C-alpha cells in the first residue's frame, strides 16, 4: 500500500509504517494545487490541519482507500463524500486531548491574572504593582460547550482547581463531576469562563454570536481552543470593546492565519497560532496512533 504523508509527521511514525511493509513517501510541503497531480498515485494519505481534502480532490483520486488525520477534528476533510466514495476516514481523537486541555487551563490562568499584560509591562521596565488586580479561578464557574475527550479532560482539571463545571452538549448526558445544562441559553448566564470544545459543523458554525454573548455575565471571559468559525469574531470584538466581556483567549480563528488582526490586537485578548496539540508528548502520541491505524487498515485490506 502506497501512503503519501502530506504534513509534518514524526520520524518514528514513518519508520514504523515502513517496517510494517507500507510504502511511504513524505511530501510535507506539497501544495493544494500539486495534490491534484500527486495524490492519484496513492492508496492512502496522512494529513494534519494544513492539508484540506475536499470533494474536488477526491474526485480525481479513484485509487484512494484511506485518509488518516493526525488530530481531533475532521472539518478539513469532506468526510461524507469520501466515505460515499468508499474511502475510510480516521483521526486520532485521544492523542492530543491532554495538551489541548492544558492550554485551555493555562489560558484561564493567563486571563485571570493578566499574565501577558504584566509581562509586557515589566519588559517595558515598568513596575505597575497596583494596575493589575487579578481573580482567583477557584470558586468560579466554568461552562463547557462540548464534553468529548478534550472537554472531559478540561473538566477534570478545572474541578481539581476548585471550579464548578457545567456543560452543554446535546450528545452527552452524564460526565463525572459536571452538571449538564439542557440548553445553551440556560448555560451562558451562569458562567464566569466559557470554553469551546466542539467540531465545526453546519450546526455549530457561528453558534456564538451577539445574541449569545449578550446573555453572558458582564465581565465573563471566553476561551476557544476548539475550532475557528464557531464564534462570530465581529460580535466577539464588539463584546470585548464595549465592556461586556473582560477578556478572551483564542487558539483558533475563522481564517488561519487571520486576514484581519484587529481582534487579536485588543489589549484584553491573548492568543496562539493553533497550538493546542503542539507539545512533544502529543505529537509523539499522534504519530504512534496514525501508524497504528494505517498498519491495521493495510493488514485488513490484504
BATORTOR-427517 format. One record per residue: residue in one letter; x, y, z of N, C-alpha, C, O in turn. Coordinates in steps of 0.2 Angstrom, whole numbers, padded with zeros to 4 digits, always signed. Each point is the difference from the previous one (the first is absolute). Layout:
N
AXYZXYZXYZXYZ/...
END
This chain:
302
X+0004-0006+0000-0004+0006+0000+0004+0006+0000+0005+0001+0004/X-0006+0004-0009+0004+0006+0000-0004+0006+0004-0005+0001-0001/X+0009+0002+0005-0002+0005+0005+0003+0006-0002+0007+0001+0000/X-0010+0005+0000+0003+0007-0001-0001+0003+0006-0006+0001+0003/X+0011+0002+0000+0000+0004+0007+0000+0007-0003+0005+0002-0002/X-0010+0002+0004-0001+0006-0003+0002+0006+0005+0001+0006-0002/X+0000-0008+0008+0001+0005+0005+0006-0003+0005+0001-0006+0000/X+0002+0011+0004+0005-0002+0005-0002-0006+0004-0006+0000+0003/X+0010-0005-0003-0002-0007+0004+0006-0002+0003+0006+0000-0004/X-0006-0003+0010+0006-0002+0003+0004-0006-0004-0004-0004-0003/X+0010+0005+0004+0004-0005-0004-0001-0007+0002+0000-0005-0004/X-0001+0004+0011-0002-0007+0003-0006-0003-0003-0001-0006-0001/X-0004+0011-0001-0006-0003-0003+0001-0002-0007-0002-0006-0002/X+0006+0009-0002+0002-0002-0007+0004-0006+0001-0002-0005-0004/X+0007+0004+0008+0004-0006+0001-0004-0006+0001+0001-0005-0002/X-0006+0006+0007-0005-0005+0002-0004-0003-0006-0001-0006-0001/X-0001+0011-0003-0005-0002-0006+0005-0004-0005-0003-0005-0003/X+0009+0008+0002+0004-0004-0005+0002-0007+0002+0000-0004-0004/X+0001+0004+0011+0002-0007+0003-0005-0005-0001+0001-0006+0000/X-0008+0009+0000-0005-0005-0001-0002-0001-0007-0005-0004-0002/X+0009+0006-0003-0001-0001-0007-0003+0005-0004-0001-0001-0006/X-0001+0007+0009-0003+0005-0004+0005+0004-0004+0005+0001+0002/X-0007+0001-0008+0004+0004-0004-0002+0008+0002-0005+0002-0002/X+0010+0001+0005-0002+0007+0002+0004+0005-0003+0007+0000+0000/X-0010+0005-0003+0004+0006-0003-0002+0006+0004-0006+0001+0002/X+0011+0003+0000-0002+0006+0004+0001+0006-0005+0005+0002-0003/X-0011+0002+0003-0001+0006-0004-0003+0005+0005-0005+0003-0002/X+0008-0001+0007-0003+0004+0005+0000+0008-0002-0001+0004+0004/X+0004-0003-0010-0001+0007-0003-0004+0000-0006+0000+0005-0003/X-0004-0010+0002-0004+0000-0006-0005+0005+0000-0003+0001+0005/X+0002+0002-0010-0006+0005-0001-0006-0003-0001-0001-0005-0003/X-0005+0009+0004-0006-0002-0002-0001-0002-0008-0003-0004-0002/X+0006+0009-0002+0000-0001-0007+0004-0007-0002-0002-0003-0004/X+0008+0002+0007+0004-0006-0002-0004-0006+0002+0002-0005-0003/X-0006+0005+0008-0003-0006+0002-0004-0003-0005-0001-0006-0001/X-0002+0010-0004-0004-0003-0005+0004-0004-0005-0003-0005-0003/X+0009+0006+0002+0004-0004-0004+0004-0006+0004+0002-0005-0003/X-0001+0007+0009+0004-0005+0004-0004-0006+0003+0002-0005+0000/X-0007+0007+0003-0004-0005+0004-0003-0005-0003-0001-0006+0003/X-0001+0006-0010-0004-0005-0003+0005-0007+0000-0003-0005-0001/X+0009+0006+0002+0004-0006+0000+0001-0004+0006+0004-0005+0001/X-0008+0007+0004+0000-0003+0007-0006-0003+0003-0006+0002-0003/X+0007-0007+0007-0006-0003+0003-0002+0003+0006-0006+0000+0002/X+0010+0004+0002-0001+0003+0006+0003+0006+0001+0005+0002-0003/X-0007+0003+0008+0003+0006+0001+0000+0001+0008-0005-0001+0003/X+0010+0005-0001+0000+0002+0007+0000+0008+0000+0004+0003-0004/X-0009+0000+0007+0000+0007+0000+0000+0003+0007-0002-0004+0005/X+0003+0010-0004-0001+0003+0006-0005+0006-0001-0004+0000-0005/X+0005+0006+0008-0005+0005-0001+0001+0004-0006-0004+0004-0003/X+0011-0004+0001+0002+0004-0006-0004-0002-0007-0002+0004-0004/X+0002-0011+0003-0002-0002-0006-0008-0001+0000-0003-0003+0005/X+0000+0006-0010-0008-0001-0001-0001-0005-0005+0003+0000-0005/X-0008-0005+0007-0002-0005-0005-0007+0001-0002-0005-0002+0004/X+0004+0006-0009-0007+0001-0002-0002-0004-0006+0004-0004-0003/X-0011+0004+0001-0003-0004-0005+0004+0000-0006+0001-0005-0003/X+0001+0011+0001+0003+0001-0007+0007-0004+0000+0001-0003-0006/X+0002+0002+0011+0006-0004+0000-0001-0007+0001+0003-0004-0004/X-0008+0002+0008-0002-0007+0000-0003-0003-0007+0001-0006-0001/X-0004+0011-0003-0003-0003-0006+0006-0002-0005-0002-0004-0005/X+0008+0007+0006+0005-0002-0005+0005-0006+0003+0005-0001-0003/X-0007-0002+0009+0004-0005+0003-0004-0006+0001-0002-0002+0006/X+0000-0002-0012-0004-0006+0001+0004-0006+0004-0004-0004+0002/X+0010+0005-0002+0004-0006+0004+0000+0001+0007+0003-0004+0004/X-0005+0010-0001+0001+0002+0007-0004-0005+0004-0006+0000-0001/X+0008-0003+0006-0003-0004+0004-0001+0002+0008-0005-0002+0003/X+0010+0006-0001+0000+0002+0007+0003+0007+0001+0005+0002-0003/X-0008+0002+0007+0003+0006+0003+0000+0000+0007-0005-0001+0004/X+0011+0003-0001+0001+0000+0007+0002+0007+0002+0005+0003-0003/X-0009+0000+0007+0001+0007+0002+0003+0000+0007-0003-0002+0005/X+0010+0004-0005+0003+0000+0007-0003+0006+0004+0003+0006-0001/X-0008-0007+0005-0003+0005+0004-0007-0002+0001-0002-0005-0001/X-0002+0010+0004-0006-0001+0003-0006+0001-0005-0004-0005-0002/X+0004+0011-0001-0006+0001-0005+0001-0003-0007+0006-0001-0002/X-0011+0001-0001-0001-0002-0007-0002+0005-0005-0002-0001-0005/X+0001+0007+0008-0003+0006-0004+0004+0002-0006-0002+0003-0005/X+0009-0005+0004+0004+0001-0005-0001-0005-0006+0003+0000-0005/X-0007-0005+0006-0002-0005-0005-0007-0001-0001-0004+0001+0004/X+0002-0002-0011-0007-0001-0002-0001-0007+0002+0000-0004-0005/X-0002+0003+0011-0001-0007+0003-0005-0004-0004+0001-0006-0002/X-0007+0009+0002-0006-0003-0003+0001-0002-0007-0001-0006-0002/X+0004+0010-0002+0002-0002-0007+0005-0005+0000+0000-0005-0004/X+0005+0005+0008+0006-0005+0000-0003-0006+0001+0001-0005-0003/X-0005+0004+0008-0003-0006+0002-0005-0003-0005+0000-0006-0001/X-0003+0011-0002-0005-0003-0006+0004-0003-0006-0002-0004-0003/X+0008+0007+0003+0005-0003-0005+0003-0006+0002+0005-0003-0004/X-0006+0000+0010+0003-0006+0002+0007+0002+0004+0004-0005+0001/X-0003+0011+0000+0007+0002+0004-0001-0001+0007-0005+0004+0003/X+0009-0007+0001-0001+0000+0007+0004+0006+0003+0005+0002-0002/X-0009+0001+0006+0003+0007+0003+0001-0001+0008-0005-0002+0003/X+0011+0003+0000+0001-0001+0007+0004+0006+0002+0003+0003-0003/X-0003-0002+0010+0004+0005+0003+0003-0003+0007-0001-0006+0001/X+0004+0010+0003+0003-0002+0006-0003+0004+0006+0003+0004+0002/X-0009-0006+0000-0004+0004+0005+0003+0001+0007-0001+0005+0003/X+0005-0010-0001+0002+0000+0007+0007+0003+0000+0002+0002+0006/X+0002-0002-0011+0007+0001+0001+0002+0007+0002+0005+0001+0004/X-0009+0004-0005+0002+0007+0001-0005+0003+0006+0001+0006+0001/X-0005-0010+0002-0005+0003+0004+0003+0003+0006-0002+0006+0002/X+0007-0009+0001+0003+0003+0006+0004+0007-0002+0000+0004+0004/X+0003-0004-0009+0004+0006-0002-0005+0006-0001+0001+0006+0002/X-0007-0007-0006-0005+0005-0001-0003+0002+0007-0001+0006+0001/X+0000-0011+0003-0003+0002+0007+0004+0004+0004-0002+0005+0003/X+0009-0007-0003+0005+0004+0003+0000+0008-0002+0001+0004+0004/X-0001-0004-0011+0000+0007-0003-0006+0004+0003+0001+0006+0001/X-0007-0009-0001-0006+0003+0002+0001+0003+0007-0002+0005+0001/X+0004-0010+0003+0001+0002+0007+0005+0006+0001+0000+0004+0004/X+0006-0005-0008+0005+0005+0000-0003+0007-0002+0002+0005+0003/X-0006-0005-0008-0003+0006-0002-0005+0003+0005+0000+0006+0001/X-0003-0010+0003-0004+0002+0005+0004+0004+0006-0002+0006+0002/X+0007-0009-0001+0005+0003+0005+0003+0007-0003+0000+0005+0004/X+0001-0005-0010+0003+0006-0003-0005+0006+0000+0002+0005+0001/X-0008-0007-0002-0005+0005-0001-0002+0002+0008-0001+0006+0001/X+0001-0010+0003-0002+0002+0007+0005+0004+0003-0001+0005+0004/X+0008-0006-0005+0005+0004+0003+0004+0005-0005+0005+0002+0002/X-0008-0001-0008+0003+0005-0005+0007-0002-0001+0004+0005+0000/X-0002-0011-0001+0007-0002+0000+0003+0003-0006+0006+0002+0000/X-0009-0002-0006+0003+0003-0006+0001+0007+0001+0005+0003-0001/X-0010+0001+0004+0001+0007+0001+0005+0002+0005+0004+0005-0001/X-0004-0009+0006+0005+0002+0005+0007-0001-0002+0005+0003+0002/X-0004-0009-0006+0007-0001-0003+0002+0006-0005+0005+0002+0000/X-0010+0000-0004+0002+0005-0005+0001+0006+0004+0005+0004-0002/X-0008-0002+0008+0001+0006+0004+0007-0001+0003+0004+0005-0001/X-0002-0011+0003+0007+0000+0003+0005+0000-0005+0006+0003+0001/X-0007-0005-0007+0005+0000-0006+0001+0007-0002+0005+0002-0003/X-0010+0003+0005+0000+0007-0002+0003+0004+0006+0000+0006+0000/X+0003-0010+0005+0004+0002+0006-0005+0004+0004+0002+0006+0003/X-0008-0008-0002-0005+0003+0004-0002-0004+0006+0001-0007+0000/X-0002+0010+0006-0002-0004+0006-0007+0002+0002-0001+0004+0005/X-0004-0007-0009-0007+0003+0001-0003-0005+0005-0005-0004-0002/X+0007+0004+0008-0003-0005+0005-0007+0001+0002-0004-0005+0001/X+0001+0011-0002-0007+0001+0002-0004+0000-0006-0006+0001+0000/X+0008-0002-0006-0004+0000-0006-0003-0006-0002-0004+0000-0004/X+0006-0006+0007-0002-0006-0002-0002-0005+0005+0003-0004+0003/X-0009+0006-0001-0004-0004+0005-0003-0006-0003-0004+0001-0005/X+0006-0007+0007-0003-0006-0004-0006-0003+0004-0003+0003+0005/X+0001-0009-0007-0005-0004+0003+0002-0007+0001+0005-0003-0004/X-0007+0000+0009+0001-0007+0001-0005-0004-0004-0005+0001-0002/X+0008-0007-0001-0004-0005-0004-0004-0004+0005-0006-0002-0002/X+0008+0000+0007-0004-0004+0005-0006+0003+0002+0000+0006+0001/X-0005-0010-0001-0007+0003+0002-0004+0003-0006-0006+0002+0001/X+0009-0001-0007-0003+0003-0006-0004-0006-0003+0002-0006+0001/X-0006+0008-0006-0004-0005-0004+0003+0000-0007+0000+0005-0003/X+0002-0011+0001+0002-0001-0007-0005-0004-0004-0003-0005+0002/X+0001+0008-0007-0005-0003-0005+0003-0003-0006+0004+0004-0003/X-0005-0010+0002+0003-0003-0006-0006-0001-0005-0005-0002+0001/X+0007+0003-0007-0004-0002-0006+0003-0005-0003+0005+0001-0004/X-0007-0007+0005+0003-0006-0003+0004-0004+0006+0005+0003+0002/X-0007-0009-0001+0004-0004+0005+0001-0007-0003-0001-0005+0003/X+0005+0006-0009+0003-0006-0002+0007-0002+0004+0000+0002+0005/X+0004-0005-0009+0007-0001+0004+0003+0006+0003+0003+0000+0005/X-0002+0005-0009+0003+0006+0002-0004+0004+0005+0003+0002+0005/X-0010-0002-0006-0004+0004+0005+0001-0004+0007+0000+0003+0005/X+0000-0010-0005+0000-0003+0006+0007+0001+0003+0000+0000+0007/X+0005+0000-0011+0007+0001+0003+0000+0007+0003+0004+0001+0005/X-0007+0004-0008+0000+0007+0003-0004+0000+0007+0002+0003+0005/X-0008-0006-0006-0004-0001+0006+0004-0003+0006-0001+0003+0006/X+0004-0008-0007+0004-0003+0006+0005+0004+0003+0001+0000+0006/X+0002+0004-0010+0005+0005+0002-0003+0006+0004+0003+0002+0005/X-0008+0000-0008-0003+0006+0003-0003-0002+0007+0000+0004+0005/X-0003-0010-0005-0003-0002+0007+0005-0001+0005-0001+0002+0006/X+0007-0004-0008+0006-0001+0005+0002+0007+0002+0003+0001+0005/X-0004+0004-0009+0002+0007+0002-0006+0004+0004+0001+0005+0002/X-0006-0009+0000-0006+0003+0004-0005+0003-0004-0004+0004+0003/X+0004-0005-0010-0005+0004-0004-0007-0005+0000+0000-0006+0001/X-0005+0010-0002-0007-0004-0001+0000+0000-0008+0001+0005-0003/X-0002-0011+0001+0000-0001-0007-0007-0002-0002-0003-0005+0002/X+0000+0008-0007-0006-0001-0003+0001-0001-0008+0005+0003-0002/X-0010-0006-0001+0002-0001-0007-0007-0001-0004-0005-0002+0002/X+0006+0004-0009-0006-0001-0004+0003-0005-0006+0005+0002-0003/X-0008-0007+0002+0002-0005-0006-0006-0004-0001-0002-0005+0004/X-0002+0006-0010-0005-0004-0001+0001-0008-0001-0005-0004+0000/X+0011+0003-0001+0002-0007-0001+0003-0004+0006+0002-0006+0000/X-0001+0010+0006+0002-0003+0006-0005+0001+0005-0003+0005+0001/X+0003-0010+0004-0006+0000+0005+0003+0000+0007-0003+0002+0004/X+0009-0005-0003+0002-0001+0006+0008+0000+0000+0003-0004-0003/X+0000+0009+0007+0007+0001+0000+0002+0001+0008-0003+0004+0003/X+0007-0008-0001+0002+0000+0007+0002+0007+0003+0004+0003-0003/X-0007+0000+0008+0001+0006+0003-0003+0006-0004+0002+0006+0002/X-0005-0007-0008-0002+0005-0004-0008+0000+0000-0003-0005+0000/X+0000+0011+0001-0007+0001+0000-0002+0002-0007+0002+0005-0003/X-0006-0010+0000-0002+0001-0007-0006+0005-0001-0005-0001+0004/X+0005+0006-0008-0005+0005-0001-0003-0001-0006+0003-0001-0005/X-0010+0000+0005-0004-0002-0006+0001+0005-0006-0001-0003-0006/X+0002+0009+0007+0000+0005-0006+0006+0005+0001+0002+0001+0005/X+0000+0001-0011+0005+0005+0000-0002+0006+0004+0004+0004+0003/X-0010-0002-0005-0003+0007+0003+0000-0001+0008+0001+0006+0003/X-0002-0011+0000+0000-0001+0007+0008+0000+0003+0001+0002+0005/X+0003-0005-0009+0007+0000+0002+0004+0007+0000+0003+0002+0005/X-0004+0002-0010+0004+0006-0001-0001+0005+0006+0005+0003+0002/X-0010-0002+0001-0001+0005+0005+0004-0002+0007+0001+0004+0004/X+0000-0010-0004+0003-0003+0006+0008+0000+0001+0002-0001+0005/X+0001+0002-0011+0007-0002+0000+0005+0007+0001-0002+0005-0002/X+0007-0006+0005+0005+0005+0001+0005-0001-0006+0003+0005-0002/X-0002-0012+0000+0005-0001-0005-0004-0005-0005-0004-0005+0002/X+0004+0006-0008-0003-0004-0005+0005-0003-0005+0004+0004-0003/X-0004-0010+0002+0006-0004-0004-0004-0004-0005-0004-0004+0002/X+0007+0004-0008-0003-0003-0006+0004-0007-0001+0006+0001-0002/X-0010-0006+0001+0004-0007-0002-0005-0004-0004-0002-0005+0002/X+0001+0008-0008-0004-0004-0004+0002+0001-0008+0003+0005-0001/X-0005-0010-0003+0002+0001-0007-0004+0006-0004-0005+0001+0003/X+0008+0001-0008-0004+0005-0004-0004-0004-0005+0003-0004-0004/X-0009+0005+0004-0005-0004-0004-0005+0006-0003+0000+0006+0002/X-0005-0008-0006-0005+0004-0002-0004+0003+0006-0002+0006+0000/X+0001-0010+0005-0004+0002+0006+0004+0004+0004-0003+0005+0003/X+0010-0006-0002+0004+0004+0005+0003+0006-0003+0002+0005+0004/X-0002-0004-0010+0003+0006-0003-0003+0006+0002-0006+0001-0001/X+0009+0004+0004-0003+0006+0002-0005+0000+0006-0004+0004+0001/X+0004-0010+0002-0005-0001+0006+0001+0005+0006-0005+0001+0003/X+0011+0002-0003+0001+0005+0005+0001+0007-0003+0005+0002-0003/X-0011+0001+0003+0000+0007-0003-0002+0005+0005+0000-0001+0006/X-0003+0007-0009-0002+0005+0005-0005-0002+0005+0001+0002+0005/X-0006-0005-0008-0005-0002+0005+0002-0004+0005-0002+0001+0006/X+0007-0006-0007+0002-0004+0005+0005+0003+0005+0000-0001+0006/X+0004+0006-0009+0005+0003+0004-0004+0005+0005+0002+0001+0006/X-0007+0002-0008-0005+0004+0004-0002-0003+0006-0002+0003+0005/X+0001-0010-0006-0003-0003+0006+0005-0002+0005-0002-0002+0006/X+0008+0003-0007+0006-0002+0005+0000+0006+0005-0002+0006-0001/X+0005-0008+0007+0001+0005+0005+0005+0006-0002+0004-0001-0004/X-0006+0007+0006+0005+0005-0001+0007-0002+0003+0000-0002+0006/X+0005+0003-0009+0007-0002+0002+0002-0007+0000+0005-0002+0002/X-0009-0002-0006+0002-0007-0001+0005-0001-0005+0002+0005-0003/X+0001-0010+0003+0006-0001-0005-0002-0006-0004-0003-0005+0002/X+0006+0005-0008-0001-0006-0005+0006-0003-0003+0005+0004-0001/X-0004-0010+0000+0006-0004-0002-0003-0004-0006-0004-0004+0001/X+0008+0004-0006-0001-0005-0006+0006-0003-0002+0004+0003-0003/X-0003-0010+0005+0005-0004-0002-0003-0006-0004+0003-0005-0001/X-0009+0007-0002-0003-0005-0004+0000+0001-0007+0005-0003-0003/X-0009+0006+0000+0000+0002-0008-0002+0007-0001-0004+0003+0003/X+0008+0000-0008-0002+0007-0002-0007-0001-0004-0001-0005-0003/X-0002+0011+0003-0006+0000-0003-0007-0001+0004-0005+0001-0002/X+0007-0004+0008-0006-0001+0005-0002+0006+0003-0006+0001+0001/X+0010+0004+0000-0001+0006+0003+0000+0005-0006+0004+0001-0004/X-0009+0004+0004+0000+0005-0004+0005+0005+0002-0001+0004+0005/X+0006-0003-0009+0006+0004+0003-0002+0008+0000+0003+0003+0004/X-0007-0001-0008-0002+0007+0000-0004+0001+0007+0001+0005+0003/X-0006-0009-0002-0004+0000+0006+0005+0000+0006-0001+0003+0005/X+0006-0008-0005+0004+0000+0006+0004+0006+0001+0001+0003+0005/X+0002+0000-0011+0003+0006+0000-0004+0006+0004+0003+0003+0004/X-0009-0003-0006-0004+0005+0003-0002-0001+0007+0000+0005+0004/X+0000-0011-0002-0001-0002+0007+0006+0002+0005-0001+0001+0005/X+0007-0002-0009+0006+0002+0004+0002+0007+0000+0004+0002+0004/X-0007+0002-0008+0001+0007+0000-0005+0004+0003+0001+0006+0002/X-0007-0009-0001-0005+0004+0003-0001-0001+0008-0005+0002+0003/X+0010-0006-0001+0000-0002+0007-0005-0006+0002+0000-0001+0006/X-0003-0002-0010-0004-0006+0001+0004-0006+0003-0001-0002+0005/X+0006+0001-0009+0005-0006+0002+0007+0003+0003+0002+0005-0003/X+0000-0008+0008+0007+0002+0003+0006-0002-0004+0005+0004-0001/X-0006-0009-0003+0006-0003-0004-0002-0006-0004-0005-0003+0001/X+0010+0001-0005-0001-0006-0004+0007-0003-0002+0005+0004+0000/X-0005-0010+0000+0006-0004-0002-0001-0004-0006-0005-0004+0000/X+0008+0005-0006-0001-0004-0006+0006-0004-0003+0005+0003-0001/X-0006-0009+0000+0005-0004-0003-0002-0001-0007+0004-0002-0004/X-0010+0003+0002-0003-0002-0007-0004+0006-0002-0003+0004+0004/X+0003-0003-0011-0003+0006-0003-0004-0002-0006+0001-0005-0003/X-0006+0009+0001-0003-0001-0006+0004-0001-0006-0001-0005-0004/X+0006+0009+0003+0005+0000-0005+0007-0001+0003+0001+0003+0005/X+0002-0008-0007+0007-0002+0003+0005+0000-0006+0000-0004-0004/X+0005+0009+0005+0000+0005+0004-0005+0006-0001-0003+0000-0005/X+0001+0004+0010-0005+0005-0001+0001+0004-0005+0006+0002-0002/X-0011+0000-0002+0001+0006-0005-0001+0007+0003+0002+0005-0003/X-0006-0005+0009-0001+0006+0003+0003-0001+0008-0003-0005+0003/X+0008+0009-0001+0003-0002+0006-0003+0005+0006+0003+0000+0005/X-0008+0003-0006-0002+0005+0005-0003-0003+0006+0001+0003+0006/X-0003-0009-0006-0003-0004+0006+0006-0002+0004+0000+0002+0006/X+0005-0005-0009+0006-0002+0004+0004+0006+0003+0004-0001+0005/X-0005+0007-0008+0004+0006+0002-0003+0003+0006+0003+0005+0003/X-0009-0007-0001-0003+0003+0006+0004-0001+0006+0002-0006+0001/X-0002+0011+0004+0004-0001+0006-0002-0006+0004+0003-0002+0004/X-0010+0001-0004-0003-0005+0004-0001-0007-0003-0004-0004+0002/X+0008+0003-0008+0000-0007-0003+0007-0002-0001+0005+0003-0001/X-0004-0010+0003+0006-0003-0001-0001-0006-0005-0006-0002-0001/X+0011-0001-0002-0001-0005-0005+0006-0004-0002+0006+0002+0003/X-0007-0007-0007+0006-0004-0002-0003-0002-0007-0005-0001-0002/X+0010-0001-0002-0001-0002-0007-0002-0008-0001+0004-0003-0003/X-0010+0001+0006-0002-0006-0001+0005-0005+0003+0002-0005-0004/X+0000+0005+0010+0005-0004+0003-0003-0005+0005+0004-0003+0004/X-0010+0002-0004-0003-0004+0006+0003-0007+0000+0002-0002+0006/X+0000-0001-0011+0003-0006+0000+0007+0000-0001+0004-0006-0001/X-0001+0012+0001+0007+0000-0002+0005+0000+0007+0003+0004+0002/X-0003-0011+0000+0005-0001+0006+0003-0007-0003-0002-0003-0004/X+0008+0003+0007+0004-0006-0002-0004-0007+0001+0001-0005-0003/X-0004+0005+0009-0003-0006+0002-0006-0001-0004-0001-0006-0002/X-0003+0011+0000-0006-0001-0004+0002-0002-0007-0003-0005-0003/X+0008+0008+0000+0003-0002-0007+0002-0007+0000-0001-0004-0005/X+0004+0002+0010+0003-0007+0000-0006-0005+0001+0000-0005-0004/X-0006+0006+0008-0005-0004+0000-0004+0000-0007-0003-0005-0002/X+0002+0011-0001-0003+0001-0006+0003-0005-0005-0003-0003-0004/X+0010+0004+0003+0003-0004-0005+0000-0007+0001-0001-0004-0004/X+0001+0002+0011-0001-0008+0001-0007-0002-0002-0001-0006-0002/X-0004+0010+0004-0007-0002-0002-0001+0000-0008-0003-0004-0002/X+0006+0009-0001-0001+0000-0008+0003-0007-0002-0003-0003-0004/X+0009+0002+0006+0004-0007-0003-0004-0006+0002-0001-0004-0004/X-0002+0004+0010-0004-0006+0002-0006-0001-0004-0002-0005-0002/X-0002+0011+0001-0006-0001-0004+0002-0002-0008-0004-0004-0002/X+0009+0007-0001+0001-0002-0006+0003-0007-0001-0002-0003-0005/X+0006+0001+0009+0002-0007+0000-0005-0005+0001-0001-0005-0004/X-0004+0007+0009-0006-0005+0001-0004+0000-0007-0003-0005-0001/X+0002+0011-0002-0004+0000-0006+0003-0004-0005-0003-0004-0004/X+0010+0005+0003+0003-0004-0006+0000-0007+0001-0001-0004-0004/X+0001+0002+0011+0000-0008+0001-0007-0002-0001-0001-0006-0003/X-0004+0010+0004-0007-0003-0001-0002+0000-0007-0004-0004-0003/X+0008+0009-0001-0002+0000-0007+0004-0005-0005-0002-0001-0005/X+0006-0003+0008+0004-0005-0003-0005-0006-0003+0002-0004-0003/
END
